[in-house]
Amino acid sequence: MSILFSLKNSICYQNSMLRIFHRKHLLLNLNKNLTTQLSQQQNQKVVSFDDNVKQRRDEANRSILVQVQSAHSFHELQSYCSSVGTVKKMMHYSTGVEPMHFIIVEFAKASDLQNIYTMSSYIEDTQVVPVQSSYLWFRAATKKLSKNKNKSIHKLNVENGNHILRDNELLQVLNSCADVNEQMVNLHNSTRLNEVGTRLRFLVAKQIEMAISGMFPNSAALPFGSSVNGFGKMGCDLDLVLRLNDESKVITDETRLVYHCKALSGSERSISQRHMEVIGDILQLFLPGCSQVRKILQARVPIIKYYQQLTDVECDLSMSNTSGYHMSDFLYIMGAMDHRVRPLIFTIRRWAATVGLTNSSPGRWITNFSLTLLVIGFLQNLPKPVLPSLNALVKLAGKNDKYITDDGINCTFLRDINVYLATNPIENTDSLKILLLQFFVYYSQFDFSSKAICLNESMAIAKPEHSALYIVNPLERGLNVSKNVSPEELEKFRLEVRNAAWLLESDETKDSNWGIIPLLTAKRILSMNNGNLPRTKLLEVSKLFEDDKDGPVYKNNDVKKQVQNIRKDTKKQLENTLNVNQQKSGR
């Protein structure tokens, strides 16, 4: 018995060590390979937003999602599918506590997919709705369903494609970097929405298109927001806008046959609400994997929220938010304009989440969307700008760039940024670390009380109305995208950017807590309590501003002056707050 027990422990130990070795090997390869992607991206011609979406939709139209027993099932699945058509790629992922395993199978031709649908069947159960979709499951072989004897010649392109790095794994990646710039690049590459995550979201969109294709063959469910604008992270929600006639046939004098259609009755809003009501019922009653359907039809933009459990994606579906699609195009362009933009925004958004400036639920705090616009506004206003204003892109727009939404919003601007960069090369060569520090300094000194951030003009303008934080919506200039932000949350932002600037500049040693790691791991140092700083925090923060005999070593005089100004202003503000608290306590 003792021998068997020892043998069992030995085997468990070996398996444990193998798992640890595999994980370390994975992290080392990730850190080694991801930094090489940056140089490759810099030399590539930028694909336009529309072309990128078309490519992804085409991939989805040639793909199926198959539930399997495990990743090892790909051998049989590949052999089976190869008997019908040419398999191009196979990507595996799993989801759920008791993991369900899936493989995305991409075929070379759309006709191959039609053959798959023809030979697929339904389960023999009268209690299910027999819906044809691109979501299938691969049942075990039996005497009737013998294994395909063809040898598998295709490799599994991706395994565990939806794995999200845990915090400790991410810290290992960041600790093994050579400098802060590499840390920010690897943070972006390690947490951004990957290939499998992107494909799953377009398969979710395709499911809706297939469901209504009988009546609306030209319909399109178009992803927008973080899933496609280049700023999405693993696990992000999917925003969809459904167009019933996105690429309809153009009726001309040469067309004599015209479809009979029902006339619309009622206001545009009421029509949209009725349509959304029906779409919500289809999601709830007929489409596999769609659950937790919630119809929010009285909102400014009526939406349907639901969870696609087979892909593990939370979805927001609308029918009237076409300006959101064009906003995604604008943000995609800004992110693709320079290789530093996305790593910078990912770092700042991760920092903001760490210190509690952003929140996954709606409220009075700054959203990731507003934070992204703040970063873009900062990059536009540098002495040597990294990004152009929206108006600069509007002036260069061609006839193919003109878009007016159904509700009259002008979304016209240059889509091909290669045209812009050919005549307007970016002269700013600051490192990511310098840009990150400059961002914190810029907004620590920004006059939020009277100024608004405007990406159209690439400058701060006078506030059109009273709001704590005013960021002009680039496409709908009459709207403030940050109207929800409270004065307390804005003050918290101002204090946190000052603290972040100090943390980043004062870090001169490379130990286990260096570079951007303190920004991503430290708990909130400055917090608000009825508009005042808690007394327990004042002593800790004031120590940051005590005179040091030797003083830190600064890399340039500009940074030294900026940090000295931050220290001076913050110390003065802390002293004023302390005096106010003392006066209140003495009453």
Phi, psi and omega per residue, in radians:
M1 nan -0.770 -3.126
S2 -1.139 -0.607 3.117
I3 -1.148 -0.767 3.123
L4 -1.116 -0.694 3.129
F5 -1.102 -0.767 3.130
S6 -1.139 -0.701 3.122
L7 -1.109 -0.724 3.125
K8 -1.087 -0.782 3.121
N9 -1.097 -0.685 3.138
S10 -1.103 -0.752 3.122
I11 -1.129 -0.771 3.117
C12 -1.047 -0.730 3.139
Y13 -1.110 -0.770 -3.138
Q14 -1.090 -0.754 3.116
N15 -1.099 -0.692 3.116
S16 -1.105 -0.775 3.128
M17 -1.126 -0.640 3.105
L18 -1.121 -0.708 3.119
R19 -1.128 -0.726 3.124
I20 -1.122 -0.754 3.120
F21 -1.085 -0.754 3.140
H22 -1.068 -0.735 -3.124
R23 -1.171 -0.740 3.104
K24 -1.119 -0.709 3.121
H25 -1.099 -0.696 3.114
L26 -1.100 -0.774 -3.115
L27 -1.171 -0.696 3.126
L28 -1.127 -0.741 3.105
N29 -1.136 -0.679 3.113
L30 -1.063 -0.818 -3.137
N31 -1.145 -0.625 -3.099
K32 -1.275 -0.732 -3.009
N33 -1.478 -0.572 -3.028
L34 -1.172 -0.611 -3.131
T35 -1.181 -0.456 3.110
T36 -1.279 -0.359 -3.138
Q37 -1.162 -0.532 -3.075
L38 -1.078 -0.829 -3.128
S39 -1.140 -0.590 3.111
Q40 -1.173 -0.711 -3.126
Q41 -1.153 -0.582 -3.092
Q42 -1.139 -0.542 -3.068
N43 -1.617 -0.069 -3.114
Q44 -1.540 2.571 3.029
K45 -1.272 2.369 -3.054
V46 -1.304 2.220 3.070
V47 -1.423 2.370 -3.120
S48 -1.171 2.797 -3.125
F49 -1.049 -0.839 -3.128
D50 -1.069 -0.745 3.131
D51 -1.145 -0.639 3.109
N52 -1.135 -0.765 3.122
V53 -1.137 -0.727 3.122
K54 -1.081 -0.719 3.114
Q55 -1.097 -0.742 -3.133
R56 -1.192 -0.666 3.100
R57 -1.167 -0.648 3.105
D58 -1.133 -0.719 3.075
E59 -1.057 -0.739 3.139
A60 -1.139 -0.622 3.139
N61 -1.252 -0.191 3.085
R62 -1.979 0.288 -3.028
S63 -2.221 2.661 2.975
I64 -2.228 2.759 3.104
L65 -1.990 2.051 -3.013
V66 -2.055 2.183 3.032
Q67 -1.385 2.303 -3.095
V68 -2.277 3.027 -3.134
Q69 -1.272 -0.694 3.125
S70 -2.837 3.110 3.119
A71 -1.091 -0.481 -3.116
H72 -1.216 -0.222 -3.132
S73 -1.231 -0.163 -3.039
F74 -1.121 -0.454 3.131
H75 -1.076 -0.909 3.138
E76 -1.161 -0.729 -3.116
L77 -1.098 -0.714 3.134
Q78 -1.120 -0.755 3.125
S79 -1.102 -0.735 -3.127
Y80 -1.140 -0.829 -3.114
C81 -1.198 -0.547 -3.133
S82 -1.195 -0.348 3.079
S83 -1.308 -0.217 -3.129
V84 -1.846 -0.721 -3.100
G85 -2.727 -3.025 -3.114
T86 -1.632 2.023 3.125
V87 -1.416 2.236 -3.122
K88 -1.702 -0.813 -3.132
K89 -2.543 2.672 3.035
M90 -2.398 2.211 -3.073
M91 -2.293 2.260 -3.042
H92 -1.830 2.567 2.960
Y93 -2.695 2.911 3.094
S94 -2.368 2.758 -3.128
T95 -2.641 2.693 3.101
G96 1.727 2.801 3.131
V97 -1.133 -0.877 2.966
E98 -1.683 1.634 -2.799
P99 -0.969 2.321 2.903
M100 -1.660 2.370 -3.079
H101 -1.827 2.422 -3.130
F102 -2.349 2.680 3.040
I103 -2.294 2.196 2.996
I104 -1.437 2.153 3.127
V105 -1.957 2.015 3.103
E106 -1.787 2.227 3.106
F107 -1.686 2.840 -3.112
A108 -1.289 -0.571 -3.064
K109 -2.298 2.620 3.103
A110 -1.137 -0.523 3.126
S111 -1.128 -0.536 3.065
D112 -1.053 -0.658 -3.129
L113 -1.171 -0.676 3.106
Q114 -1.093 -0.628 3.084
N115 -1.145 -0.652 3.089
I116 -1.083 -0.804 3.136
Y117 -1.067 -0.681 -3.105
T118 -1.117 -0.695 -3.067
M119 -1.567 -0.108 3.119
S120 -1.448 2.731 -3.092
S121 -2.294 3.082 3.105
Y122 -1.829 2.755 3.078
I123 -1.209 2.527 -3.120
E124 -1.417 1.387 -3.096
D125 -2.651 2.125 -3.118
T126 -1.318 -0.103 -3.093
Q127 -1.614 0.109 3.126
V128 -2.023 2.733 3.090
V129 -1.599 2.103 -3.061
P130 -1.357 1.386 -3.102
V131 -1.726 2.301 3.025
Q132 -1.509 2.209 3.113
S133 -2.619 3.117 3.125
S134 -1.530 0.150 3.101
Y135 -1.803 2.023 -3.084
L136 -2.305 3.002 2.982
W137 -2.312 2.610 -3.016
F138 -1.811 1.770 -3.076
R139 -1.416 2.785 -3.069
A140 -1.158 2.623 3.124
A141 -1.255 2.480 3.066
T142 -2.246 -2.973 3.092
K143 -1.092 -0.673 3.116
K144 -1.311 -0.570 -3.095
L145 -1.971 1.347 -3.085
S146 -1.274 2.750 3.117
K147 -1.194 2.532 3.040
N148 -1.307 2.239 -3.037
K149 -1.475 -0.052 3.110
N150 -1.147 2.400 3.130
K151 -1.296 2.420 3.132
S152 -1.278 2.214 3.125
I153 -2.012 0.023 -3.079
H154 -1.849 2.519 3.135
K155 -1.714 2.667 3.030
L156 -1.330 1.951 -3.034
N157 -1.166 -0.652 -3.096
V158 -2.439 2.380 3.023
E159 -2.123 2.408 -3.072
N160 0.944 0.884 -3.014
G161 -1.235 -0.212 3.123
N162 -1.869 0.342 3.137
H163 -1.179 2.278 3.101
I164 -1.868 2.195 -3.134
L165 -1.080 2.300 3.026
R166 -1.282 2.866 -3.066
D167 -1.003 -0.751 -3.110
N168 -1.187 -0.570 3.085
E169 -1.191 -0.710 3.116
L170 -1.126 -0.690 3.126
L171 -1.113 -0.622 3.077
Q172 -1.102 -0.719 3.106
V173 -1.093 -0.796 -3.096
L174 -1.202 -0.633 -3.130
N175 -1.180 -0.462 -3.106
S176 -1.526 0.049 3.139
C177 -1.355 2.815 -3.107
A178 -1.460 -0.578 -3.103
D179 -2.720 -3.135 -3.093
V180 -1.131 -0.666 -3.135
N181 -1.047 -0.763 3.124
E182 -1.188 -0.601 3.074
Q183 -1.032 -0.797 -3.084
M184 -1.198 -0.655 3.089
V185 -1.126 -0.782 -3.115
N186 -1.250 -0.550 3.035
L187 -1.047 -0.784 3.126
H188 -1.108 -0.884 -3.075
N189 -1.188 -0.476 -3.101
S190 -1.450 -0.369 -3.027
T191 -2.057 -0.193 -3.103
R192 -1.208 2.810 3.091
L193 -1.105 2.137 -3.035
N194 -1.614 -2.993 -3.061
E195 -1.084 -0.814 -3.125
V196 -1.134 -0.771 3.124
G197 -1.046 -0.695 3.115
T198 -1.172 -0.801 -3.136
R199 -1.094 -0.687 3.128
L200 -1.064 -0.662 -3.110
R201 -1.223 -0.605 3.083
F202 -1.318 -0.466 3.024
L203 -1.228 -0.591 3.049
V204 -1.103 -0.754 3.107
A205 -1.109 -0.713 -3.129
K206 -1.108 -0.580 -3.134
Q207 -1.040 -0.716 3.130
I208 -1.203 -0.739 3.123
E209 -1.039 -0.774 3.141
M210 -1.127 -0.606 -3.081
A211 -1.144 -0.547 -3.078
I212 -1.987 0.193 -3.033
S213 -1.167 -0.391 3.130
G214 -1.102 -0.799 3.114
M215 -1.547 -0.509 -3.065
F216 -2.228 1.335 -3.076
P217 -1.171 -0.329 3.134
N218 -1.777 0.266 -3.130
S219 -1.210 2.742 3.111
A220 -2.571 2.208 2.992
A221 -1.730 1.817 -2.989
L222 -1.733 2.094 3.035
P223 -1.181 2.493 3.004
F224 -2.488 3.129 -3.113
G225 1.410 -2.676 -2.987
S226 -1.126 -0.394 -3.125
S227 -1.138 -0.433 -3.058
V228 -2.258 -0.181 -3.060
N229 -1.486 0.006 3.095
G230 1.619 -0.032 -3.117
F231 -2.014 0.257 3.139
G232 -1.404 2.506 3.082
K233 -1.905 2.894 3.112
M234 -1.015 2.297 -3.137
G235 1.534 0.075 -3.105
C236 -1.207 2.719 3.100
D237 -1.219 2.835 3.107
L238 -1.962 2.132 3.028
D239 -1.735 2.289 -3.117
L240 -2.257 2.458 2.962
V241 -2.080 2.194 -3.079
L242 -1.697 2.139 3.080
R243 -1.961 2.124 -3.097
L244 -1.292 -0.378 -3.117
N245 -2.482 1.083 -3.034
D246 -1.207 -0.727 -3.113
E247 -2.220 1.025 -3.048
S248 -1.263 2.792 3.061
K249 -1.194 2.385 -3.136
V250 -1.424 2.173 3.131
I251 -1.492 2.078 3.139
T252 -2.151 -3.131 3.114
D253 -1.131 -0.375 -3.115
E254 -1.451 -0.171 -3.131
T255 -1.679 2.024 -3.100
R256 -1.749 -0.398 3.117
L257 -1.683 2.136 -3.082
V258 -2.216 2.379 -3.141
Y259 -1.157 2.431 2.932
H260 -1.315 2.353 -3.132
C261 -2.422 2.713 3.074
K262 -1.374 2.425 3.096
A263 -1.314 2.512 3.113
L264 -1.360 2.468 3.111
S265 -2.284 2.349 -3.126
G266 1.811 3.116 3.138
S267 -1.288 2.820 3.137
E268 -1.037 -0.649 -3.126
R269 -1.191 -0.792 -3.119
S270 -1.159 -0.625 3.097
I271 -1.117 -0.799 3.127
S272 -1.056 -0.698 -3.134
Q273 -1.133 -0.720 3.137
R274 -1.168 -0.709 3.103
H275 -1.112 -0.740 -3.138
M276 -1.131 -0.604 3.102
E277 -1.043 -0.766 -3.137
V278 -1.198 -0.769 3.131
I279 -1.049 -0.701 3.115
G280 -1.071 -0.690 3.105
D281 -1.149 -0.677 3.105
I282 -1.089 -0.766 3.111
L283 -1.043 -0.788 -3.054
Q284 -1.244 -0.696 -2.961
L285 -1.636 -0.514 -2.917
F286 -2.094 -0.542 -2.952
L287 -1.567 2.135 -3.105
P288 -1.110 2.399 3.104
G289 1.574 -0.303 -3.106
C290 -1.469 2.104 -3.111
S291 -2.473 3.038 3.114
Q292 0.932 0.772 -3.102
V293 -1.297 2.174 3.108
R294 -2.227 2.166 -3.130
K295 -1.687 2.020 3.117
I296 -1.966 1.426 -2.946
L297 -1.649 -0.199 -3.117
Q298 -1.656 0.014 3.116
A299 -1.222 2.919 3.118
R300 -1.000 -0.719 2.989
V301 -2.019 1.833 -3.133
P302 -1.020 2.329 -3.116
I303 -2.387 2.797 2.974
I304 -2.074 2.158 3.082
K305 -1.737 2.374 3.049
Y306 -2.722 2.896 -3.121
Y307 -2.024 2.184 3.057
Q308 -1.673 1.707 -2.975
Q309 -1.268 -0.407 3.129
L310 -1.266 -0.474 3.105
T311 -1.866 -0.133 -3.132
D312 1.056 0.858 -3.100
V313 -2.241 2.235 2.984
E314 -1.445 2.325 -3.002
C315 -2.188 2.515 2.976
D316 -2.136 2.034 -3.092
L317 -1.939 2.293 3.074
S318 -2.326 2.981 3.105
M319 -2.190 -0.046 -3.039
S320 -2.272 0.235 -3.088
N321 -1.819 0.911 -3.121
T322 -1.200 -0.454 3.094
S323 -1.136 -0.488 3.079
G324 -1.108 -0.607 3.097
Y325 -1.135 -0.747 -3.138
H326 -1.278 -0.523 3.028
M327 -1.119 -0.674 3.082
S328 -1.092 -0.649 3.087
D329 -1.067 -0.803 3.139
F330 -1.081 -0.793 3.141
L331 -1.171 -0.629 3.080
Y332 -1.051 -0.748 3.122
I333 -1.105 -0.779 -3.137
M334 -1.077 -0.698 -3.137
G335 -1.245 -0.546 -3.112
A336 -1.513 -0.199 -3.083
M337 -1.114 -0.626 -3.111
D338 -2.570 2.464 -3.041
H339 -1.176 -0.214 -3.110
R340 -1.552 -0.282 -2.976
V341 -1.136 -0.886 -3.068
R342 -1.181 -0.782 3.057
P343 -1.025 -0.652 3.125
L344 -1.124 -0.816 -3.113
I345 -1.177 -0.687 3.110
F346 -1.091 -0.710 3.135
T347 -1.131 -0.786 -3.107
I348 -1.175 -0.676 3.124
R349 -1.197 -0.629 3.091
R350 -1.184 -0.726 3.090
W351 -1.077 -0.775 -3.105
A352 -1.088 -0.666 3.101
A353 -1.187 -0.641 -3.122
T354 -1.110 -0.738 -3.084
V355 -1.584 0.076 3.040
G356 1.446 0.355 3.103
L357 -1.382 -0.535 3.110
T358 -2.012 2.818 -3.086
N359 -2.577 2.554 -3.107
S360 -1.224 -0.388 3.123
S361 -1.762 2.628 -3.122
P362 -1.169 2.620 -3.136
G363 3.099 -2.666 -3.037
R364 -1.552 0.114 -3.050
W365 -1.704 2.979 3.127
I366 -1.238 2.363 3.098
T367 -1.586 2.870 3.073
N368 -1.081 -0.592 3.109
F369 -1.115 -0.835 3.111
S370 -1.092 -0.714 -3.140
L371 -1.110 -0.671 3.096
T372 -1.095 -0.740 3.111
L373 -1.158 -0.597 3.077
L374 -1.089 -0.724 3.128
V375 -1.157 -0.765 3.136
I376 -1.099 -0.740 3.095
G377 -1.056 -0.690 3.079
F378 -1.108 -0.783 -3.113
L379 -1.176 -0.422 3.076
Q380 -1.343 -0.447 -2.988
N381 -1.790 0.177 3.068
L382 -1.216 2.699 3.074
P383 -0.910 -0.710 2.958
K384 -1.982 1.694 -3.028
P385 -1.071 2.544 3.027
V386 -1.575 -0.579 -3.093
L387 -2.175 2.596 3.103
P388 -1.487 2.894 3.040
S389 -1.315 2.820 3.088
L390 -1.129 -0.639 3.141
N391 -1.083 -0.573 3.092
A392 -1.121 -0.616 3.101
L393 -1.331 -0.544 3.102
V394 -1.127 -0.725 -3.117
K395 -1.127 -0.479 -3.105
L396 -1.647 0.045 -3.076
A397 -1.154 2.421 3.060
G398 -1.717 -3.061 -3.087
K399 -1.175 -0.473 3.123
N400 -1.404 -0.108 -3.131
D401 -1.703 0.006 -3.064
K402 -1.471 2.134 3.112
Y403 -2.405 2.224 3.021
I404 -2.149 2.125 -3.106
T405 -1.251 2.967 -3.128
D406 -1.051 -0.548 3.126
D407 -1.669 0.336 2.955
G408 1.477 0.261 3.139
I409 -1.485 2.188 -3.115
N410 -1.421 1.979 -3.127
C411 -2.006 0.701 -3.094
T412 -1.581 2.128 3.004
F413 -2.883 2.825 -3.115
L414 -1.074 2.205 3.135
R415 -1.646 -0.557 -3.099
D416 -1.562 1.692 -3.070
I417 -1.282 -0.247 3.052
N418 -1.087 -0.567 3.094
V419 -1.139 -0.750 -3.141
Y420 -1.158 -0.828 -3.064
L421 -1.177 -0.422 -3.135
A422 -1.124 -0.540 -3.120
T423 -1.985 -0.153 -3.123
N424 -2.310 1.191 -3.131
P425 -1.116 2.549 -3.125
I426 -1.379 2.105 -3.075
E427 -1.563 -0.341 -3.127
N428 -1.213 2.198 -3.128
T429 -2.116 0.319 -3.136
D430 -1.059 2.563 3.108
S431 -1.264 2.896 3.103
L432 -1.076 -0.664 3.141
K433 -1.098 -0.759 3.136
I434 -1.131 -0.740 3.125
L435 -1.103 -0.695 3.119
L436 -1.101 -0.801 3.112
L437 -1.107 -0.756 3.139
Q438 -1.094 -0.612 3.083
F439 -1.063 -0.829 -3.138
F440 -1.101 -0.726 -3.131
V441 -1.178 -0.750 -3.086
Y442 -0.993 -0.833 -3.081
Y443 -1.495 -0.216 2.999
S444 -1.268 -0.376 -3.121
Q445 -1.912 0.027 -3.066
F446 -1.274 2.456 -3.134
D447 -1.525 1.463 -3.127
F448 -1.243 -0.353 -3.070
S449 -1.196 -0.515 -3.080
S450 -2.236 -0.162 -3.044
K451 -1.977 2.628 3.064
A452 -2.075 2.636 3.099
I453 -1.548 2.199 -3.092
C454 -2.263 1.949 -3.126
L455 -1.388 -0.303 3.120
N456 -1.193 -0.744 -3.071
E457 -1.666 -0.190 -3.070
S458 1.039 0.776 -3.128
M459 -2.854 2.836 3.035
A460 -1.430 2.368 -3.140
I461 -2.132 2.910 3.099
A462 -1.152 2.480 -3.136
K463 -1.085 2.204 3.080
P464 -1.201 -0.477 3.126
E465 -2.662 2.960 -3.091
H466 -1.417 2.027 2.982
S467 -2.609 2.604 -3.128
A468 -0.996 -0.845 3.121
L469 -2.218 2.220 -3.123
Y470 -2.134 1.970 3.040
I471 -2.080 2.027 -3.089
V472 -1.181 2.261 3.029
N473 -1.137 2.076 -3.039
P474 -1.037 -0.560 -3.094
L475 -1.699 -0.482 3.080
E476 -2.128 1.467 -2.916
R477 -1.124 -0.253 3.104
G478 -1.430 -0.056 -3.083
L479 -1.903 2.540 3.041
N480 -1.829 1.973 -3.058
V481 -1.262 -0.230 -3.111
S482 -2.017 0.514 -3.103
K483 -1.132 -0.401 -3.112
N484 -1.297 -0.299 -3.014
V485 -1.266 2.235 -3.125
S486 -1.467 2.799 3.085
P487 -1.022 -0.631 -3.140
E488 -1.145 -0.713 -3.138
E489 -1.208 -0.624 3.082
L490 -1.146 -0.734 3.114
E491 -1.110 -0.669 3.079
K492 -1.069 -0.723 3.107
F493 -1.059 -0.787 -3.123
R494 -1.078 -0.728 -3.140
L495 -1.217 -0.671 -3.102
E496 -1.233 -0.625 3.120
V497 -1.197 -0.569 3.069
R498 -1.163 -0.766 3.124
N499 -1.128 -0.693 -3.141
A500 -1.127 -0.681 3.101
A501 -1.080 -0.711 3.122
W502 -1.158 -0.774 -3.135
L503 -1.062 -0.741 -3.080
L504 -1.220 -0.726 -3.094
E505 -1.339 -0.563 -3.069
S506 -1.393 -0.179 -3.121
D507 -1.413 1.896 -3.130
E508 -2.081 -0.154 -3.095
T509 -1.931 2.519 3.138
K510 -1.810 1.530 3.039
D511 -1.982 -2.656 -3.117
S512 -1.303 -0.137 -3.106
N513 -2.325 1.276 -3.013
W514 -2.253 2.975 3.077
G515 1.110 -2.257 -3.125
I516 -1.521 -0.072 -3.107
I517 -1.041 -0.742 3.082
P518 -1.042 -0.550 3.126
L519 -1.217 -0.499 -3.037
L520 -1.733 -0.082 -3.081
T521 -2.156 -0.429 -3.076
A522 -1.213 2.454 3.044
K523 -1.272 2.878 -3.125
R524 -1.040 2.149 -3.129
I525 -1.568 -0.680 -3.128
L526 -1.915 2.146 3.111
S527 -2.322 2.867 -3.067
M528 -1.900 2.546 3.067
N529 -2.463 1.733 -3.055
N530 0.971 0.664 3.070
G531 1.514 -0.085 -3.112
N532 -2.104 2.678 3.080
L533 -1.342 2.357 3.096
P534 -1.094 2.502 -3.114
R535 -1.082 -0.616 -3.078
T536 -1.115 -0.379 -3.118
K537 -1.604 -0.358 -3.034
L538 -1.106 -0.686 -3.119
L539 -1.146 -0.719 -3.131
E540 -1.119 -0.764 -3.085
V541 -1.267 -0.637 -3.104
S542 -1.117 -0.469 3.111
K543 -1.116 -0.393 -3.138
L544 -1.188 -0.295 -3.014
F545 -2.009 0.209 3.042
E546 -1.255 2.557 -3.129
D547 -1.169 2.390 3.101
D548 -1.916 2.259 -3.087
K549 -1.042 -0.811 -3.130
D550 -1.437 -0.751 -3.133
G551 1.382 2.691 3.125
P552 -1.246 2.787 3.087
V553 -1.677 2.076 -3.112
Y554 -1.710 2.576 -3.091
K555 -1.413 -0.389 3.048
N556 -2.710 2.799 -3.058
N557 -1.204 -0.576 -3.139
D558 -1.071 -0.805 3.133
V559 -1.120 -0.689 3.134
K560 -1.060 -0.769 3.132
K561 -1.143 -0.702 -3.135
Q562 -1.101 -0.775 -3.134
V563 -1.175 -0.678 3.113
Q564 -1.096 -0.689 3.109
N565 -1.154 -0.707 3.110
I566 -1.076 -0.798 -3.137
R567 -1.076 -0.765 -3.098
K568 -1.115 -0.851 -3.114
D569 -1.124 -0.756 -3.103
T570 -1.177 -0.698 3.113
K571 -1.091 -0.701 3.131
K572 -1.134 -0.728 3.138
Q573 -1.143 -0.707 3.114
L574 -1.116 -0.697 3.113
E575 -1.131 -0.726 3.109
N576 -1.101 -0.743 3.128
T577 -1.116 -0.697 3.120
L578 -1.102 -0.720 3.132
N579 -1.109 -0.724 3.128
V580 -1.114 -0.736 3.130
N581 -1.125 -0.685 3.133
Q582 -1.151 -0.676 3.118
Q583 -1.139 -0.715 3.138
K584 -1.146 -0.694 -3.105
S585 -1.245 -0.396 -3.131
G586 -1.478 -0.188 -3.113
R587 -1.277 nan nan
